[in-house]
Amino acid sequence: MTAAASNTPLVGKETPINWIQRFVWFVVFLACGPLVFVVFGHYFPTFKGNTDAVGRVLTALVFLGAAIAFRLRESFRKY
């Protein structure tokens, strides 16, 4: 490989896949499902009374914040 070829930018080319980062995001997204359906489910709620209501609101706000943050950052839009 020549020096000129090694300095060419990756414009229009696929960048290398970072498998560790993809695995971490997979685990994060996989953990979000049980958080919503198991911990805050209606059939067998983990928390009782006001704690359950506050937990539901906080979970919804965290997901809303994450959705807005992912939408605003260009590098996270694919997620």
N, C-alpha and C positions, 0 to 999 in steps of 0.2 A: 504494500500500500504506500502510495506516495504521500508526501507532506501536504500537498494541496488537497488530496482526497480525504485525508483525515480531519481537516479543518472545516469541511463543509457542514453547514447547519442542517438540522433535521426539519427543514421547512417542507411541509406537505407530506412528510413521512410519519409513520406510526412510531411513537416513542416506546421504548422498552417497557414491558409490564413489570410492575413492582408487586410480586406475588405476596410478600409479607404484608404490605399495606392492604391489598385486596382481602387477604385472610382476616385481618383485624376488622375491616369494615363488615365482612360477612358475619363475624362473631357478634359485633355490635347490633347489626340488624336482626340477627337471629335471637338475641336476648330481648329485643323490644317486643316481640310477639308474646312470650310468656309474661312479660311485665304487664301487658294490657289484659290478656285473657285469663291468666291464672291468679295473679295477685289482686287485681281489681275486678274480678268476675262477680256476677250477681248471685250465682248459686251458692258458692262457698267463699264469701269474702274473708280475706285475711285480717283486715282491720274492721273495727266496729264503730258505729256512730260518726262523730265529727271527723275522726281521723281518716275514715274511709272517704268522706266527701273532700277533705283537704288533699288527700293523696290523689284522687281522681283529677282535681283541678290542677295540681302541680304537675302531674304526668302530662296532661293536655298542654299546659304552658311550655313544658320542656320540649315536647314534640313540635309545637308551633314555633318555638325559638329555633329549633334545629332545622325545620323546614325553611324558615326565612333565611337563616345563615347559609344553608346549602344553596338557596336560590341566588343570594347576593354574591357569593364567591364563585368565580369562573371555574376554578379547579374542582369544585364540588358539584357542579351542575349535573354531571353524569350520574350522580348518586340520587 
